[in-house]
Amino acid sequence: MDRNAIQARARDYIAKEDDKGFRSEVEALLKAEEWKELEDRFYRDLEFGTGGLRGVIGGGYNRMNSLVVSRATQGLCDYIKKAVSKRSLSACIAYDSRHYSPEFAEITARVFAANGIKAYLFSSLRPTPELSFAIRQLGADTGIVVTASHNPSKYNGYKAYWNDGSQVTPPHDVGIIAMVEAVKEVKTISKEEALKKGLLVMIDKEVDDYYVAMVESKLLRPALIKEMASKAKIVYTPLHGTGALHFERVMKDLGLSVTTVPEQREPDGNFPTVAFPNPEESAALKLALELGAKMKADVVMATDPDADRLGIAVPDKDGKFVLVTGNQLGSLHADYVLLTRKELGLLPKKSATVKTIVTTDLQTRIAEKYGAKCFECLTGFKWIADLMRRFETAKTGSPYAGYEYVYGTEESYGHLVENEVRDKDGISAAAITAEMTLYWRSKGKSLLDRLQELYLEYGYYEEKSVNKYFEGAQGMEVMKGIMEAYRKDQPATLGGIKVTRIRDVKEGVEWDDASVGAKTRRANERKIDLPESDVIQWLLEDGTKVTVRPSGTEPKIKFYILLRSDVTGGAAGLPEARAASGAKAAAITADIRKAIGA
């Protein structure tokens, strides 16, 4: 991008941006002739993807700022007015603890109001799952949560929801994107005028109370909790985010003792005690683990800044805390929910669990044991919500007809036990985890003991990932090139293990044996029932599954390696199974790194 084009884009932005701080940033960069930084801020518009916006906070069209947020909201307003045949429209808006989250939320509400769409705005920060709940509770037509989830402090984001409380899916996602790209002028009014006209309504307690009551109603063994609550200790960290508000309230209502990490309890967009406010990262849980060891806690729990993800750690027999992965916790949840519902006579005749295509297949085996069906969907919780919608609306003859949702999860620490929310919910996941911990404790077992029992019954399952970042103007092209290279020349082996089946989700087909020619492949292709997405999966002859996809929210390409090894000789055979999986993962990772130049 040449300097004249950069200057033109920058001056256009300065003329349109109302926020003095963001304007000043760009003006200072122009004065200092910081062309590399300016190019990064203006080589493209920050993409409004299928889930919304996410980017670094700052002035420029490729940044999160007031102008970019207001344009996105105007496009959403234009689409809703066209797509929804109602005279009176409404939207819900929530936000987390990140920098500019309150400001971006208010700007969003003011644009909705200016377009005649009543905006229900939370008066202070709230978890993402409560936003999903509020949309359904208030009968809103859309919703926005201002958050960048677990990204570092320099990021913020904007997630768009539809009237069922789920993030937007086709055809609405592409329709909204087209409208956002077509925006020429943004309508807005002041907060005071919006309030006076009744187009802005502040909400908090009236939704909070219903949400908390819903979470508590989803527990399956309230008598057990009441009996054993005083014997359990929980250490919790909200990682400077939104979680403490409802987490502490729910646990107190249940009679459970919770100690919140004091250094991380208060909301703070700087996330001063962690590099990444991500419960998937062991470093983020350092303070919580130290406090858990000191207090001899039964479980350590952590939610990310918008409290939709839950991570946990539990002590082993020596008292050393072990981090439980998202796949492992999802498997423990599925096992506990299905086991308990069956025991209590609450398991529907056609029970459905849902997992993403990059989540462990252990959950499929668990569902089958209890007579349930585990459905697969694309990565992203909106696709789990999409299946929930299909279960509710499917007609006779549909493969989804008659199924009732009981649990859904994805490997990235997202879990959902209720129908009233259509996104992952770290608060309700924490509540069911507390109950599950007490249940297995009543049987003389820890969560690690139960996980080992699952491995002995189904085989040892382990998951590894390989991520490669590609920043800057050329990053997207590099990732596109990697995917094209794989499609042109599929690997016949990975880690020395034969590839026996390939699934190309973008092309909507799968076929057997990577070594066959194009003519044979076409003759043997089978259609798959998944929406189009830039994903390739390889199934290896030993049952290992490898998936590659560019991230939809970050400038990186992601590989998921799902491994399974047989366990022989009971518990004594687990170390050997772990070693076998580790060796396979290392060999596959080496092949991946060669292919992507890492």
N, C-alpha and C positions, 0 to 999 in steps of 0.2 A: 504494500500500500504506500503510494508516494506521499510526500509531506503536504502537498497541496490538498489532497483528498482528506488527509488526517485533519488539517487545519479547518477545512470546510465543515467536516462532521463535528469537530469540537466546538466551533463557533455556533453551529446550529443548535447543539445541545445547550450551550450557555444561554442562548436566547430563550429557550423553552423551559429550563429548569427553574422552579420557584424557590427551591431550597438554597439559601445563600452559601451554606457550607459546602455542598456538592459543587456549586458553580465556582467557588473560590479555588477548589482543588484543581479543576481543569484550567482555570485562568493562570494559576501558578505554574502548572506544567507547560503551558504554551509559552509563558514568559521565559522559563528556564530552558526551553527547547528540548524537553525530555521526550524525544521522538519514539524511543522504544516503548516507554511506558504508555505514551499516548496511542501508539499503534495497538497495544493490547487492549486499551479501553475503547477503541473505536473501529477495529477491523471488522467487527460484526455487531449486530444487535444481540443482547443477551437473549438466548432462545427461550421462548415460551414453549416448553415441551409438553408431552402428554400428561405430565403431572403438575406443571406450572413453571415457576422460575426458581433458580438457585444460582448464586454467584457471590463474588467478593463485593463487599460494601464499598461504594465510592462513586465519584462523578464519572459519567461516561455512559454510552449506550450499551457497553458490554459489562455493566456493573449493576448491583442492586442499589437503587436510589429512588427518590420520590417520583421522578418523571417516569421511570421504567415501570414502577408499581402502578401509577395512575393510568398509564396507557394500557397495561394488562387488564386492569379492572374495567376500563371503558370497553375494551374488546369483549370481555365477559358479559357486560351489560347488554351490548349490542346483540350478542348471540342468544342470551336468555329471552330477550324481548321477541326475537324471531322464532325461537324454538318452543317456548311455553305459552300456550293459549290461555292465559289468565289475565284478568284486569289488574289484580293486586299481586305484586311480586315481592319477595323478601329474601334476605341473605343473612347468614350468621358469620361473624368474624371473631377469631381468637388470635392470640399471639403468645410467644414465649419470652424468655429472658434476654434474648440477643440485643445487640446494639441496634437501635432504630426500629425495633419491633413495634413498640407502641405508636411511633410516628407513622410507620407504614400501615398499621392497622387502621389508624384514624383516617389517613388519606383514602384508603380503600372504602371505608364507610361513607366518607363524604362524596366520593364518586358514585357509589350506589345511590345515595340519597338524591344527588343531582339528576340522576336518571329515573327518578320516581320509584326506585326499588327500596323498600323499607330495610334498613340495616340494623340488625341486632348485634351490638358490639359489647363484648365482655369488658367490664370496668377495670380489670387487671389481668395479669397473665393467667392462662389456663392450659391444661394439657391438650394435645391434639385429639385424643379419643373423646374428650368432652365436647369438642367442636362437632365431631361426627354425630354424637348423641344429641346435641342441641338442634342440629338441622332436622333430625327426625322428630324430636320432641316438640319443636315449634312449627313444624310443617313448612320449613323454608324451602326455597327453590334452588338455592346454591349456598356455598360457604367457602370461606377462605381462612387458612391458618398461616400466620406469618412465622416461619421457622426455617432453620437450615438443619434441623434434626441434630445429628451428632458431629457435624463438621466443625472445624476450628473456628475461633472467635471472629476471624475476619469475614466470615460468610454470613449471609442471611438468605431467606427463601420465601416462597409464596406458593402454597399448595391449594389447588382448586378442587371443590367437591360438588357433587350433584345432589338432587333432592332426596336420594335414598341414604345419604350420609357417607357414600363412598367417593374416593377420588374419581375424577371423570374418566370414562372409558369410551370406546367408539360407539356411535359416531360423534358424540359430543366433543371428545378431545380434539379431533382434527377440525371440527367446525369452529371451536373456540380459537384455536391457533390461527385459522384463516381470518377471523374477525380481528384478533389482536394485531396481526400483520397489516390489516387494512385501516387501522385507526389513523385519522388525520387530525382530529380535535378531541380534547378531553373536556367533559363537563364536570364541574365541581361547584360546591357551595360550602359556606363556612359551617363549622360544627354547631354554632349557635343557631343558625338558620335551620339546619337539619333537625335539631332538637325541637325548635319551635313549631315546625311543620309536622312533627310526628314521624318524620322519615328516618330518624335516628333514635333508637331505643337502647339504653344501657341495661345490661343483664348481668347477673351473677348468682345470688343465692337461690333464686327460683329455679335455675337449671342445676346448680351444684347439688341441692338436696335430692332431686330426682336421680341424678347420676350416681351419687354415692349409694342411695337406696338400691338402685339397680345392681351395682357391683356386689353389694352384700347379699342380694337375693340369689345370686348365681352360685353361691357356695352350696356344696352337696351334703356336708356332714356338720351342720351347726351344733348339734349336741356334742360331737367329739371336740370341736373347737372350744366350746364352753367348759368342757371337762378338763382339757389339757392346756388351755391357753396360758395359765399361770406358770407352766413348767418350761415354756419356750422363750428364747431370747433372739431378737432380730436386730441386726445392725443394718442401717439403711443410708444410702447417699443419693440425693437428687442431682448430683454433679452440677450444682449452681443453677438448676433449672426449675421447672414448674411442679415437679412431682410431690414435694413435701406436703402441699396443701391438702391433697386428697389421700395420699398414702398414710400419713399420720392419723388422719381422721378415721379411715376405714379400720386400720389396725387397732386403734383405741376402742372403736365400737365393738370389735371382736374380742376385746380383753387381752390383746397380745402386747407384750412389752417390746417397745421399739426404741432404740437409741440411734438418733440421726447424727451422722458425722458433722460436728459443729462447724468445721472450716468450710464445708460444702453445702450447708443447709440453705443459705440465703441466695436468692437469684442474683446472678452477676454475669453479664455478657462478656466479661474478660476471661472467664473460666480460669481464675488465677492459680489454682492448684493442679491443673492438668494441661497437657499439651493438646489432647483430644478428649472432649467430653463424651466418650463413647464407652458404654458398658461392655463392649466386645474387647476392649483393650485392657490388659492386665494392669498397665501403668495407671489407668484412670481409677482403678479400685484400690490402689496402694493404701490410702488412708483408711478406707473402710475395712480392708483386710487386717490392718494393724489393730484397729479398734475391735474388730471381731475376735481376734486372738486374745486381746487383753480381757474382753468380757466373757470369753468362752461362749460365743454365740452359736446357736444352732444353724443359722443361715445368715449370709451377708447378701443384701439385695441392692441393686443400683438401677436407676432409670436414667435415660438420656435427657437432654434439656427440655424436650417437649413431651416426655413421659409416655411415649408410645412403645419404646423398647424396654425390655427387662433383662438384666444379667444377674446371675447369682454365683455364689461360691459357698461350699459346704466343707466342714472339717472331715478329714479322714480319721482312721482309728488312732493315729498319733497326734491328732489335734491340729494338723497342718491343713490350711484351707486350700481346696482344689477348685479351680474355676470350672464351671459347667458351661459347655458350649450351647449355642442356640439350638443346634440339632439335638443335643442330648436333653435339654430342658423340654423341647417340643415333644420328644419321644416319651419322656417321663409324664408330661401332661396328658398326652393321648392315652397312654396306658392307664393312668389314674382315673381320668374322666370316664373312659369306656368301662373299666373294671367296676367303678363305683355305681355308674348308672345301671349296669347290668345287675349288680348285687341288690340295688334298691328298687329294681323294676321300672327304671326311668329311661331305659335305652329304647329309642324308637325302633320299630320293626325294620325300617330302611334308614339306618344311621349313616351319616356322611362325615368324614373328616376331610380336610383339604390341606395340601402342601404344595409348594412350588416345585418346579422341575429341577431345582438345584438343592433341594432339601433331602435329607437322608431317606433312603428306601426302608430303613428300619420301621418307619411309621406306617408304611404299607403293610408290612408283616404284622405289626401290632393290631391294626384295624381288622385284618382278616381273621385273627384269632377270636375277636369278639363278635364276628359276624357283620362288621361294618365295612363300608367301601371307602377307600382312600382315593379321592380325586386329585388329579394334578392340574396345575395351571402355570402360567408364565410368572416370572419373578416380579414381585411388587404386590403389595397387599390389596390393591384395587382389583386384582384378578381373583383373589380369594372372595372378595365382596361380590364380584360378578357371578361366581358360582353360587353364592348364597342367594342371589337374586334369581338365578335359574331354578334352584330347588323350589323356590316359592311360587314361581310362575309357570313351570313346565307343564305341558299338557300330556295326556295319556299317549304313550308311544315314544316320548322323549327319553333319552338315556338318563335324564335328571328327574324324571317324574316320580313323585312319592318320597323322595329323599328328604331327610331332615338334618340340618346342620347341627353338629355337636362340638366341633373343635377345628381350628385352623391355625397354621403356623408357617413361618418361613425361617430359613437358616440364620438370617441376620437379626436374631433376637426379637422377632415379632410373633406375638401370640394373641389369640382371641377366643374367649370361652362363651361369649354372649352374642345374641342376635341384634340387640339394641344399638350396638356400635358396628360400623362397617369399615373399621380400620384397626390396625393392631393397637392393643390396649395394655400398657405396662402396669396400670393400677389393678385391673381385674386379674391380670396374670400374676401379680404379686400376691393377691388374696388367695387364689387357688393354689399357688405354690406354698403359702403358709399352711393351708389346710392339708395339702399333700404331705408336707414335712411332718406334721403332727400324726397323720394317719400311719405313715411307715414307722414313725417312732413308737406308736402304740403296738406295732407288730415286732418291736425290737430291732428295727432296721433303719439305716440312714438312706438318704437319696442315692448315695454312691453304692450302697448295698443293692438297692433295687435296680440300679443301672447295670450292675454286674450280672444280676439275675437275667435281665433282658438279653445281655450279650451271650450268656450261656445257653439261652433258649433259642436265639435267632442267629447267632454268629456275631463276631466283633465288627462293628461299624465305626469308621473314622472318616473325618473330612479334612481336607487341606485346601488351601487357596493360594493362587499366584496372582498378584496385581501389578500392573505396570502403568505409571502415570505418563501422559503425553500433554504437557502444558503448552499454551501459546497458540498462535495462529495456525501452525502446521499440525497440531496434535490430532485433530479430528481426521485429517487426511491420512495420517500414519495409521490410526486405528482402522480406518476404512480399508487401507491397503492390506493390513494383516488379515482381515476377514475375507477379502477377495482372494488372497493367496491360498488360504485354507480351502476355499470353495473350488479353486482351480486345481489344487493338488491335495486331496484328502490324505491324511497319514494312514498307512497300512498297519502301523504299530505305534503304540505309545508306551515308553518304558520297557520295550521289548515284548509287550503283550499285544496279541493280534486284535485289531479293531474288527468286530463282527457285525456291528450295526451303526448306521449314521442317521442322525435326525437333523435336518436343516429346517428350522422353524420359519426362517424368512421365505423359503420356497414352499413350505407347507407339506413336505414329504419326508419319508424315511426309506432306507433301503439297506440291504445286507451286504457286507463284505466291501471294504474300502478299495480292494485291489481290482474289482471288476471294471471293465471298460464302460464308456458312456452309454453305448447301445444296450448292453446288458442291464446297466443300472436303470435306465429309463423303463425298460420292460418289467422291472421288479419293484419300482417305486410304489409306495403306499401313502395315501393321504393321511395327515394327522389332524386331530381336532384341537388345534390351538390357533389363536390369532397370530397374524404375521408379526415377527419380531426378529431382530438381527442376532440370532442365536444358533450355534451349532453344538450338537451333542454327539459324543462317541461312546458306544457301549463296547467294552472290551470282553474277551472271551472268559475272563475270570469273574465277571459281574461288576467290575469297576466301571464307573461312569465319569466321563470328563466333559465339562461344558465350558464354552467360551462365549462371552458377550461383552460388548462395550457397555460401560455403565451409563445409565440414563440420567444420573445426577452429578457425576464427577468426571473429569477428563482422564479416565483410565479404562483399561481393558481388564476384564476379570476372568480368571479361570477357576472352576470349581472341580475338585477331585473327590469323588465319593467312593470310598473303599470298603470292601467287605472281605473278611478272612474267616475261615472255619475255625472253631474252637474245639480242640480235642483234649480229653483227659480232665474235664471239669475246670474249676478255677485255676488249677495249676497250668492249664494250657493258654490262659489269657496273655501272659508275657510273650509267648511265641507268636500268637496271633497279632499282637501289637507290633512286634518286630517285623513280621511279614508285611503288614500294611505300611509300616514306615519305609521299608526298602522299596516297595512298589511306588509309593508317593515320591520318593527321592528320584527314582529313575524317570517317572513321568514328568516331574518338574524340570529335570535336566533337558528333556526333549522340548518342553514348552519354551524354556528360556532360549534355546537355540533358535526357535522359530520366530520369537519376537525381538531378538537381539538384546536380551537383558543379561 
